[in-house]
Amino acid sequence: MIANFAYEASVWVVPVLIAVTFHEAAHGYVAWKLGDDTAWRMGRVSFNPFRHVDPFGTVVLPALLLLLSGGRIMFGYARPVPVDFSRFDHPRRDMILVAVAGPAANLALAFVSALSLHVIEPFPREVGAWLEETLLRSLLLNLVLAVFNMLPLPPLDGGRVAVGLLPRVLALPLARLERYGMPVLLLLLLVLPPLSGQLGMRVSLFDAVIWPPVELLYSLIVELTGRAWIP
């Protein structure tokens, strides 16, 4: 069991670190190019994962999910990149562009992961098997992060997009939900499924809302890259 867990952890660690690092660095880079250098001055426009690691979201939560699911589920997040929207020339439009940059980076990583599956054949069998597992998890993890982060609830990126698109009368109340958004999402992800299961009607935000678009995106990437693996 320990060997199993160690192997599962090994094929998740690199994808998680790369996924959250590129996601946050993309936010900071786009904000910098649009006029806000806050993240750049704080060293957050960087591919150094330790500049983005959140002790709970990047370490404790993924390990907990991996342990509780027997190695089937991995999810995490990094420290949010600081953005001063008042420094943008077009705050509402630019807020949307900065928000979309993170999920777009994850979609790009998913595509690169799928393409990279074509070049593992020259490696020794054991190394190739490990690389294949790691790249498959990178593909799925990045798709999950892209879809999850586009849910229309602050502080997720989709919440910021919604705030930027909605009329002010609706955008302001939604923006005020930001301080409660992450606790609510964690409750929905971690508490709702087992609690509803105890009541005889299991409800899962992941299964109902996140996984269907992930499957759709996965099928599209498989079609584009020519790799036909079933998630």
N, C-alpha and C positions, 0 to 999 in steps of 0.2 A: 504493500500500500504506500509506504514512504517513497519507494523508488518510482512508483506510478505518479505520485504527486510531484516529485522532483522533476520528472520528465515533462509533465504537463506545464509546470511552472516555467521550465526552460524554454518551451516553445511559445510561451505567452509574453515573457519579459521584454524581449526585443521589440515585438510588434506594439506593445503598450507604450513603451518609452518613445518609439519613433512616432507613433500616431498622435500622442498628446503633445509632443514637442513641435511637430510640424503644424498641428492645429493652432497652438497658441502663437508660434512664431509668425504664422500667416496673418493672424489678427494684427499683431504688432507691426508687421511690415506694411500692410495696406494702410493702417492708420498713419504710419510715418509718411508714406507717400502722399497721403491726402492732407497733410499739414499738422498732424499731432505727433510730436516726437517723444511723448511721455514714455512709452514702452521702450523706445530706442535708447533714451538716456538711462533707463533702469536696467539695461542689458537684456531685455526680454525679446529683442529681435535677434534670436540666437538659436542655433541648432544644438546647443549644449543642454541635454535633458535636465540637468540638475538646476538650471535656472527656472524651470517650469514645474518641477515636482511638487505636488501637494502631499504631505505625509499621510493624510487619510485617503484622499481620492486616488492617489497614484500608487500607494503601497498597501495600506490596511484594507480598503474596500475591495480591490481586485483579489488579494490573497484570501479574504473572507469568502467572497463569492466562489472562488476556485475550490476552496475547501468544502463549503456547504453543498456545492453542486457536484462534487466528485470529479472535478476537472472539466465540467461541461460548459460553464459560464464564466466569462471574464469581462469585466467592465471597469472603467476608471475615468478619472478626469484630472486635469492639472490646475495649477493656480491661474485664475483668470488674468489676462493681460490688462493692465490699466489703460483706459482710453478716456481722453478729455474731449467729449463731443463738441464742446463750445469752441474748440480751435479749428473746426472744420468750416470751410466756406459754405457748404450746403449740409448742415447737420443731419437732417432726416435722411437724405439720400446717402450721405457718406456713412452714416450709422449702419445702413443696410449693407453697403459694400464691405465694411469691416466685419460685420456679423457673418456674411456669407463666405468670407475668405477661409474661415476655419473648416467648415464642412466641405468646401471645395478642395482644400488640401487633403482631407481624408479620402475623398473620391479619387483624387489623383493617385494617392498612395495605394488604394485598392486596385486601381488599374495597373500600376507598376508591379504590384505583388503578383497579379495574375500573369502578366507578361513574363515575369522572372521565373515562373514555373517552367518555362520552355528551356531554361539554361542549366538545369540541375543534373542532367544526365551524365556529364563527364565526372561528377564527384563520386567518391567511393560510396558503396551502397548505404552504409550507416549514416554517413554525412548527408547524402542525398535524401534519405528518408526524413532526417531531422529538418533539413531545409524545406522539404515539401510541406511538412506539418506546420512549420513556422510561417511559411508564405501563405498557406491556406488560412491560418488564423489571422494573419495580417489582413488578408482580403476581407474576411468576414468582420473582423473587429472594426476596420475603418469604415465599412458600410454601416455597421450598427451605430458608430459614433456620428457619422454624417446624418443619418436619419434621426437619431435621438436628439441631437443638438438642434435640429430644425423643428422640434415640437414648439408650438407657439405659446411658450410660457417663459417669462423672464425668470432667472438670468440666462436661460439658454439662448443660443443664437437666433432660433426661430422666434423667440419672444421679442428680441430686439428688431427683427425684420417686421414683425407684426406692429410694433410700436411705431416704426418708421412709415408703415403703409397706411395705418388706420387714421381716421380723422382725429383731431386733437381731443375731442370730447370722449372718445373711446381709448385713445392711446395713453392718456395720463393715468386713468385707473389701472390699466394693465401694467404700466411701468411701476406703479406703486406696489405691485405684487412681488417685486424682485427679491426682497428680503425673505419671503416665505417660499419662493419657488423651489429651491433645492431640497429643503426638508419635505415638502409635499411630494416631490418626485421620488425621493428615497423611500418614503412611506408607500407610495404606489408600487414601486418596483420590488421592495423587499418584504413589506408587511401585508399588503393586500392579497397577493396570491395564496399564502398559507392560511391567512385569516378567512378568506372567502371559501377556501377548500374545506375548512373545518365546518362551515355552514352548508356544505354540500353543493356549492356552485362556484367553482374556482374561476376567478377573474384575474387576468394577467394583462397589464399594460403592454408588456413586451410582446406577448403572443397576438394581441388584438390590434395594436397600433404600430409597433415598431417592426416586427418581423415581416409582414406582408410587403412593404416597400423594399425591405432589404432583399427579399427573395427576387423581387422584380429587377432591382439593380444588379443583383448577382447574375441573373439570367442574361441581362444585357451585356455585362462584362464578359461572361463566358462566350457569348455569341461574337463579340468583337475580337477577343483574344484567341479563340479556338481551343480553350481548355474546358472540358466538360466534366467538372467535378460536382457532386451533389453535396450541399452544405449539411 
